[in-house]
């Protein structure tokens, strides 16, 4: 498997984020059902944003991860202030 850390930045008070959250969570649940989600959740410091960790087939690239994550309503509806995707090496895998 190839692993990716997806970092979202968004305004937690944005009503459009609140409105899109159910569709976003359905998207995440679908990825989880496909075995692609390692973990996902918002940051709780009050500044907004989230971390989503995904796994794709061995040899997948950041472009592959982008293609998957482009279907997230938070992204496709233009609600993110920023999105960064890193290839990740989870040296300790306790998930």
C-alpha positions in Angstrom: 0.0 0.0 0.0 1.0 3.6 -0.5 -0.2 6.0 2.2 -1.1 9.7 2.1 -1.8 12.4 4.6 -4.4 14.8 3.4 -4.6 18.1 5.3 -7.6 20.4 4.9 -7.8 24.0 6.1 -11.2 25.6 6.3 -13.2 28.1 8.4 -15.2 26.1 10.9 -17.8 28.8 11.1 -18.5 28.8 7.4 -22.2 27.8 7.0 -21.4 26.1 3.7 -19.0 23.8 5.5 -21.8 23.0 8.0 -24.2 22.4 5.1 -21.8 20.1 3.2 -20.7 18.1 6.2 -23.2 15.3 5.8 -22.2 14.7 2.2 -18.5 15.0 3.2 -19.0 12.3 5.9 -20.9 10.1 3.4 -17.9 10.4 1.0 -15.5 9.5 3.8 -17.7 6.5 4.8 -17.7 5.3 1.2 -13.9 5.5 1.1 -13.8 3.6 4.5 -16.0 0.9 3.1 -13.6 0.6 0.2 -10.7 0.1 2.6 -9.1 3.4 1.7 -9.5 5.4 4.9 -7.0 4.8 7.7 -8.3 7.7 9.8 -10.2 10.9 9.4 -11.3 13.7 11.6 -11.4 17.5 12.3 -8.8 19.3 14.3 -10.3 20.3 17.7 -8.3 23.5 18.4 -11.1 25.7 17.1 -9.1 26.8 14.0 -10.8 24.5 11.5 -9.3 21.9 9.3 -8.9 18.2 9.3 -6.5 15.3 8.7 -7.5 12.4 6.5 -5.2 9.5 6.1 -5.7 7.3 3.1 -4.2 4.2 1.6 -4.1 3.3 -2.1 -2.6 0.6 -4.1 1.2 0.2 -4.0 2.9 2.6 -6.4 0.0 5.2 -6.3 1.1 8.8 -6.6 0.0 12.1 -5.1 -1.9 12.6 -8.4 -3.9 9.4 -7.7 -4.7 10.6 -4.2 -5.8 14.0 -5.5 -8.1 12.2 -8.0 -9.7 10.3 -5.1 -10.0 13.3 -2.9 -11.3 15.6 -5.6 -14.6 13.9 -5.1 -15.0 15.1 -1.5 -17.8 17.7 -1.5 -15.7 20.0 0.7 -13.2 20.1 -2.2 -15.6 19.9 -5.2 -17.8 22.6 -3.9 -14.8 24.9 -3.3 -15.2 25.1 0.5 -11.6 24.5 1.5 -9.1 27.4 2.1 -6.3 25.0 1.4 -5.6 21.3 0.7 -2.2 19.6 0.9 -1.5 16.0 0.2 1.7 14.3 1.2 2.9 10.8 0.6 3.3 9.4 4.1 5.4 6.6 5.6 3.7 5.4 8.7 6.8 3.8 10.4 4.6 2.6 13.3 1.3 1.2 12.1 -1.0 0.8 15.0 -4.2 1.2 13.1 
